[in-house]
Amino acid sequence: MVRFLKITAAIVILLLIGYFCFFKYRQMQANNVFIPASTNALLKINVDELYKTIAISYVKHPNQYSGADKKGFKEKIDDLNIGIKIPANIYVYGLKGKAKTSFFSSFEIADSLAFNRFIQKKSFLPLIKKDARFYQSADSTLSILFNKTTVALAYTPQKEQVKAVLAEILSRKNMVKIGESSFKDLLNLSDHVSFQNSENFCKINFTDGKIDLSNEFISKLIEPASKPQHRVLNPASTVSLWLNGKFKTKLPQKSGAKSLSPFSKENFLKFYNGYMDFEWINTIEQVDTVVGYDYNEDFERVEKKILQRRKIPEISMILSANDTAASNYLKSAGLLDPSTGKISSSLIPLYQVYFKGSKGSIQLSTLKSTNLEAKKIASNDFFYFKVDFKKLIKQTPLSIISANLNVFSQLEMKAKSLEKDKIKLESELLFLNQDANSLVQLLKTFKNGTKNPLNFCFNSSIDISVKR
């Protein structure tokens, strides 16, 4: 028995070593690739790491992958049977002189017969032959050029001329090894997806029930506070957000027609003093007066007021601002009723919103009277955003919300300043199903699509009619 266990253990160890060496070899081969010297953006998809992560999820939660979904990630790729070799890492790059939305890549042809069948296939991806070994989609956004060993492809929504670029990729003209380029930091990353250009360094990982994203980027819009602070928001809120930073955007210098809305770019930047927060706390009932017309017993047309009750979000928003100047501006524009504090419905038509200003801050709320905690606490983050999708779906009578977001549980994002003009954003998207891999769930959601049409009807009930 002991001998049998030793033999079994030795076999398992050898298998693990072989498994490790196999994937290590694939990584080395995948990283020993060339990209155009003019590359200015590079996307890396770590196929092997994705495969390993999803395979482990299959082993841990086999009941989550029923029917055809029991196939592994690699097998699903192989099932495409398009005749190309899927490397350990797929690299997709953008090029100088081309649109930012245009991307290129290349693959080794593993089976020329299967590849030719794919090129000539009319059902899955119709391609039109434009020239010898050069094909394009019907809308010219996808282009494919190939020789006996390699295929180069381009996706360009702008329908740019890319055949010459694809020919250079195939001939390895003006190419450089990734390890000798400015993108060498991507080589040893084990993240599932990574992206780098002159302004961004982004990483994404798909685990069971969660998508993690991290992005370091150069900020052109926000100047974070040097010592961020924020109010303590209600942890049970449906949606919560704070921002402690100034906008770099300058006020327009040219004179001309100015917007009356305080939410316009010009007026917002004029009043905003570096801090804002927002909370969707719950759902409340609001009563609106709707004016209509009816006919009395003498067949005379008379005005009729109807009190309409409806469920609306309990929303509060606070901004650090010159409250006196903002209040005077709204009053002079006829957008604020001084006696009630109500914002004009011509400015905010969906809900009754009330304005309150004091001590250098502005409060907008769907509650007529509310006192929010003004005290702030220190934080490493200058930005925070959270949405509870379960509460959002429950409190929002829009079918498009429930149809597209019902697989998610929560989204949380936060950002902090690393150095001058450089920001790190981290986000975590949680799924309701914590056992199945998030990428598999995401692909299944996109595959199923949405069947529910848009429905903008808010729940309401008419209570009282008053004739005048």
Secondary structure, DSSP 8 states (H G I E B T S, - for coil): -HHHHHHHHHHHHHHHHHHHHHHHHHHHHHHS-EEETTEEEEEEEEHHHHHHHHHHHHHH-GGGS-GGGGS-HHHHHHHT--SB---SEEEEEEETTS-TT-EEEEEEBS-HHHHHHHHH-SSSS-EEEEETTEEEETTSSEEEEE-SSEEEEEE-TT----HHHHHHHHHTTTEEEGGGSTTGGGTT--SSEEEEESSEEEEEEEEBTEEEEEEEEE-SSEEE-SS-EEE---TT-SEEEEEEEEE------S-S-----TTSHHHHHHHEEEEEEEEEEEEEEEEEEEEEEEE-TT--EEEEEEEEEEEEEEEEEEEEE-HHHHHHHHHHTT-EETTTTEE-TTTS-SS--EEEEETTEEEEESSSS------EEE-S-SEEEEEEHHHHHHH---HHHHHHHTTEEEEEEEEEEEETTEEEEEEEEEES-SSSBHHHHHHHHHHH-----------EEEEEEEE-
